[in-house]
Amino acid sequence: MEKLYRKSSLLLIAGLLTFSVTSFAQHDGAKHSSGTQTLKSKKLNALNFIKVTGGLGMSTYYGDICEGWDCYEFRHSLALGAYYRYNSRFCFKIDAFWTRLANSDKIYKAERNLGFRTDIFELAASAMYDIFPFQHKFEQRRTIEPYVHAGIGLAYFNPMGQLDGKWYNLHQYQTEGKNYSRFTPVIPFGVGLRTRLRHDMNISLEFTYRKTFTDYLDDVSGKNYKNPNSFVGGPTSTAAQLSDKTSDGNYYSEKVRGNPTRKDGYFTFNFRLEYMIEAFSDQSSKGNLNRVVTGKKTIKRR
């Protein structure tokens, strides 16, 4: 299954790159009528502009079930958002983000035998800082633009656990006796690298770590197992079996289940397309026209 996820992720990324290159080639080969005023022909003074962005990528989780590089499992992620360039160094963006996280003990801690999957839905606002100042004209921007970013957001998660081939809502069964919140603040931060694809489009690679304020992305936090006799239905109940999936009935009192001193987090690696939909030129003190360009239409004001 892991190999299937990796192969499908590579196919998605390859498809995105193929689309980008094809779009670039078609755009360069197209002939525009002389009456059409494009962003390219206007050479905008675009220190202020708006871009929309969308991307695909991969994600992996870091927490009680996986605490090192040797146990990462990758799943898909999707991002949609909008950017506003404030000045030559700073951009602000809003992102809507979805990813699936999953991991298990089947290889690295088979005795404990815990595992989970969860879909995460996130909304975040971030600031982006360009390492090199943005060029005066959007058309003349650098070919390669590295940047760093950080922000704050809110995420919703709902961990699921598998038992005898069936998936169960772990929060509902309160496997540690905790009715924890499935919402958590997140602090996304990371680095990125964007490159020019055509005059009004970029492609970027972005690596982000998301610090959360919950230890229950995986439904595992407490150091000790809950006594199986305390569950409704006793040790044979679904809740008790989801809580302690080992074969030792006294395992809960002897071994460590989780690490309550450290919160969970997750990494994302996304390929993004960025398309400029609106740009604003600076006002000239010498009486030149102030132009506001949206799409392919230009409105002139004296």
C-alpha positions as CSV (number, residue, x, y, z in Angstrom):
1,M,0.0,0.0,0.0
2,E,2.8,2.4,0.8
3,K,4.4,1.7,-2.5
4,L,1.1,2.5,-4.2
5,Y,0.8,5.8,-2.5
6,R,4.4,6.8,-3.4
7,K,3.8,5.8,-7.1
8,S,0.6,7.7,-7.3
9,S,2.2,10.7,-5.7
10,L,5.0,10.7,-8.3
11,L,2.4,10.4,-11.1
12,L,0.5,13.4,-9.7
13,I,3.7,15.5,-9.5
14,A,4.7,14.4,-13.0
15,G,1.3,15.3,-14.4
16,L,1.5,18.7,-12.8
17,L,5.0,19.4,-14.3
18,T,3.8,18.1,-17.7
19,F,0.8,20.4,-17.6
20,S,3.0,23.4,-16.7
21,V,5.6,22.8,-19.5
22,T,2.8,22.3,-22.0
23,S,1.0,25.4,-21.0
24,F,4.3,27.3,-21.2
25,A,5.0,26.1,-24.7
26,Q,1.5,26.8,-26.0
27,H,1.5,30.3,-24.5
28,D,4.9,31.1,-26.2
29,G,3.7,29.8,-29.5
30,A,0.4,31.6,-29.5
31,K,-0.1,34.8,-31.6
32,H,-2.1,37.7,-29.9
33,S,-4.0,40.2,-31.9
34,S,-2.6,43.8,-31.9
35,G,-5.7,45.0,-30.2
36,T,-5.3,42.7,-27.2
37,Q,-3.5,44.3,-24.3
38,T,-1.8,41.6,-22.2
39,L,0.0,41.8,-18.9
40,K,3.2,41.1,-20.9
41,S,2.8,44.1,-23.3
42,K,2.1,46.5,-20.4
43,K,5.3,45.7,-18.4
44,L,3.5,46.5,-15.2
45,N,5.1,48.2,-12.2
46,A,3.7,45.3,-10.2
47,L,5.0,45.7,-6.7
48,N,1.4,45.2,-5.7
49,F,-0.5,42.3,-7.2
50,I,-2.7,39.3,-6.5
51,K,-2.0,35.7,-7.4
52,V,-4.1,32.5,-7.0
53,T,-2.3,29.3,-6.4
54,G,-3.0,25.6,-6.3
55,G,-0.8,22.6,-5.6
56,L,-0.4,18.9,-5.0
57,G,2.2,17.2,-2.9
58,M,3.0,14.8,-0.1
59,S,2.8,14.8,3.7
60,T,4.1,12.8,6.6
61,Y,3.4,12.8,10.3
62,Y,5.7,13.1,13.4
63,G,4.4,12.0,16.8
64,D,4.0,9.2,19.3
65,I,3.8,6.4,16.6
66,C,6.7,7.8,14.5
67,E,9.4,9.8,16.1
68,G,12.2,9.6,13.5
69,W,13.1,9.6,9.8
70,D,13.1,5.8,9.6
71,C,9.4,5.4,10.0
72,Y,7.8,8.1,7.9
73,E,4.9,7.2,5.7
74,F,3.8,9.6,2.9
75,R,0.3,10.5,1.9
76,H,-1.2,13.0,-0.5
77,S,-1.9,16.7,0.1
78,L,-3.8,19.5,-1.7
79,A,-3.5,23.3,-1.3
80,L,-5.5,26.2,-2.7
81,G,-4.8,29.8,-1.9
82,A,-4.3,33.5,-2.8
83,Y,-1.3,35.8,-2.4
84,Y,-1.0,39.5,-2.1
85,R,2.4,41.2,-2.6
86,Y,2.8,44.0,-0.2
87,N,6.2,45.3,-1.2
88,S,9.5,44.1,-2.7
89,R,10.2,41.7,0.2
90,F,6.9,40.6,1.7
91,C,3.8,38.7,0.5
92,F,0.8,37.7,2.5
93,K,-1.2,34.6,1.7
94,I,-4.3,32.6,2.7
95,D,-4.3,28.9,2.2
96,A,-7.0,26.2,2.4
97,F,-5.2,22.8,2.9
98,W,-6.1,19.2,3.0
99,T,-4.0,16.2,3.7
100,R,-4.2,12.6,5.0
101,L,-1.8,11.4,7.6
102,A,-1.2,7.8,8.5
103,N,1.3,5.6,10.3
104,S,1.5,2.3,12.3
105,D,3.7,0.2,14.5
106,K,3.5,-2.8,12.2
107,I,7.2,-2.6,11.4
108,Y,9.0,-0.5,14.0
109,K,7.1,-1.2,17.2
110,A,5.1,-4.3,16.4
111,E,4.6,-5.2,20.0
112,R,2.6,-2.1,20.7
113,N,0.7,-2.6,17.4
114,L,-1.0,0.9,17.3
115,G,-1.9,2.7,14.1
116,F,-4.1,5.5,12.7
117,R,-5.1,7.6,9.8
118,T,-6.7,11.0,9.8
119,D,-7.8,13.6,7.3
120,I,-6.7,17.1,8.2
121,F,-8.5,20.3,7.0
122,E,-6.7,23.5,7.6
123,L,-7.1,27.2,7.0
124,A,-4.0,29.4,7.6
125,A,-2.7,32.9,7.0
126,S,1.0,33.4,6.4
127,A,3.7,36.0,5.6
128,M,6.3,35.2,3.0
129,Y,9.7,36.9,2.9
130,D,11.8,36.9,-0.3
131,I,15.5,36.4,0.3
132,F,16.2,38.7,-2.7
133,P,14.2,41.8,-3.3
134,F,11.4,41.5,-5.9
135,Q,12.2,43.2,-9.2
136,H,10.6,46.5,-10.0
137,K,8.6,45.0,-12.9
138,F,6.7,41.8,-12.6
139,E,7.9,40.9,-16.1
140,Q,11.6,41.3,-15.0
141,R,11.4,39.2,-11.9
142,R,14.2,36.8,-11.1
143,T,14.3,33.4,-12.6
144,I,14.8,31.8,-9.2
145,E,13.3,33.3,-6.1
146,P,14.0,31.6,-2.7
147,Y,11.8,32.6,0.2
148,V,10.8,31.7,3.8
149,H,7.4,31.7,5.3
150,A,5.5,31.5,8.6
151,G,2.0,31.9,9.8
152,I,-0.9,30.7,12.0
153,G,-3.9,28.7,11.3
154,L,-6.6,26.3,12.5
155,A,-6.8,22.6,11.7
156,Y,-9.5,20.0,12.1
157,F,-8.6,16.3,12.5
158,N,-10.4,13.0,13.3
159,P,-8.2,10.0,13.9
160,M,-9.4,6.6,12.8
161,G,-8.1,3.2,13.9
162,Q,-8.4,-0.2,12.2
163,L,-9.6,-3.4,13.9
164,D,-10.2,-6.7,12.1
165,G,-10.2,-4.8,8.8
166,K,-12.7,-2.2,9.8
167,W,-12.0,1.5,10.5
168,Y,-13.4,3.1,13.7
169,N,-13.6,6.7,14.9
170,L,-11.0,6.7,17.7
171,H,-12.2,9.9,19.3
172,Q,-15.7,8.4,19.7
173,Y,-14.3,5.4,21.7
174,Q,-12.0,7.6,23.9
175,T,-9.2,5.0,24.0
176,E,-7.3,6.9,26.7
177,G,-10.4,8.1,28.5
178,K,-10.0,11.7,27.1
179,N,-12.6,13.7,25.3
180,Y,-10.0,15.8,23.5
181,S,-10.8,18.6,21.0
182,R,-10.4,17.8,17.3
183,F,-9.5,21.4,16.5
184,T,-6.0,22.7,17.1
185,P,-4.1,25.9,16.3
186,V,-1.2,25.3,13.9
187,I,1.9,27.3,13.1
188,P,3.1,26.5,9.6
189,F,6.7,27.6,8.8
190,G,9.2,26.6,6.1
191,V,11.1,27.4,2.9
192,G,10.2,27.6,-0.7
193,L,11.7,28.1,-4.2
194,R,9.7,29.6,-7.0
195,T,10.7,29.9,-10.7
196,R,9.2,31.7,-13.6
197,L,7.1,29.6,-15.9
198,R,5.8,32.3,-18.2
199,H,5.2,36.1,-17.9
200,D,2.1,35.7,-15.6
201,M,2.8,32.3,-14.0
202,N,5.3,30.7,-11.6
203,I,5.8,27.2,-10.3
204,S,7.1,26.7,-6.8
205,L,8.3,24.0,-4.5
206,E,7.4,24.5,-0.8
207,F,8.5,22.6,2.2
208,T,6.5,23.3,5.4
209,Y,6.5,21.9,9.0
210,R,3.2,22.4,10.9
211,K,3.6,22.7,14.6
212,T,0.3,21.8,16.4
213,F,-0.9,22.2,19.9
214,T,-2.4,18.8,20.3
215,D,-0.9,15.4,21.1
216,Y,-3.9,13.5,19.6
217,L,-3.4,13.6,15.8
218,D,-2.7,9.9,16.2
219,D,-5.1,9.3,19.3
220,V,-2.0,8.4,21.3
221,S,-0.7,10.7,24.1
222,G,-0.8,9.2,27.6
223,K,2.1,7.3,29.0
224,N,-0.1,4.6,30.6
225,Y,-2.8,2.3,29.1
226,K,-6.4,2.7,30.4
227,N,-7.5,-0.3,32.4
228,P,-9.6,-2.4,30.0
229,N,-12.1,-3.2,32.7
230,S,-13.0,0.5,32.9
231,F,-14.5,0.5,29.4
232,V,-18.2,-0.1,28.9
233,G,-18.3,-3.8,27.9
234,G,-15.0,-4.6,29.6
235,P,-11.8,-6.0,28.0
236,T,-13.7,-7.5,25.0
237,S,-15.4,-4.2,24.0
238,T,-14.4,-2.5,20.8
239,A,-13.0,0.5,22.8
240,A,-10.8,-1.7,24.9
241,Q,-9.4,-3.6,21.8
242,L,-8.7,-0.3,20.0
243,S,-6.9,1.0,23.1
244,D,-4.7,-2.0,23.6
245,K,-4.0,-4.0,20.5
246,T,-1.4,-6.2,22.0
247,S,-2.0,-9.9,23.0
248,D,-0.9,-9.4,26.6
249,G,-3.9,-8.6,28.8
250,N,-1.7,-6.9,31.4
251,Y,0.3,-4.9,28.9
252,Y,-1.5,-1.7,29.8
253,S,0.0,-1.7,33.3
254,E,3.5,-2.5,32.3
255,K,4.5,-0.7,29.2
256,V,4.4,2.9,27.8
257,R,1.7,3.8,25.3
258,G,2.6,7.3,24.3
259,N,4.7,10.4,25.1
260,P,2.6,13.2,26.7
261,T,5.6,15.6,26.9
262,R,5.7,16.3,23.1
263,K,3.0,17.5,20.7
264,D,2.4,16.0,17.3
265,G,3.2,17.7,14.0
266,Y,3.4,17.0,10.3
267,F,5.5,17.9,7.2
268,T,4.2,18.8,3.8
269,F,6.1,19.1,0.5
270,N,4.0,20.7,-2.3
271,F,4.4,21.7,-6.0
272,R,2.4,24.8,-6.7
273,L,1.3,26.8,-9.7
274,E,0.9,30.6,-9.1
275,Y,-1.1,32.7,-11.5
276,M,-1.3,36.5,-11.4
277,I,-4.9,37.6,-11.8
278,E,-4.6,41.3,-10.9
279,A,-1.8,43.9,-10.8
280,F,-1.7,47.6,-9.8
281,S,0.7,50.1,-11.2
282,D,2.2,52.9,-9.1
283,Q,0.8,56.4,-9.4
284,S,3.2,58.7,-11.1
285,S,4.0,62.2,-9.8
286,K,4.6,63.4,-13.3
287,G,1.1,63.1,-14.6
288,N,1.3,59.7,-16.3
289,L,-1.7,57.5,-16.6
290,N,-2.6,55.4,-13.7
291,R,-3.5,52.0,-15.0
292,V,-5.4,49.2,-13.3
293,V,-5.1,45.9,-15.2
294,T,-7.4,43.0,-14.6
295,G,-7.1,40.0,-16.8
296,K,-6.7,41.2,-20.4
297,K,-8.7,44.5,-20.1
298,T,-7.0,47.8,-19.3
299,I,-8.9,50.8,-17.9
300,K,-7.2,54.1,-18.3
301,R,-7.8,57.0,-15.9
302,R,-6.3,60.5,-16.2
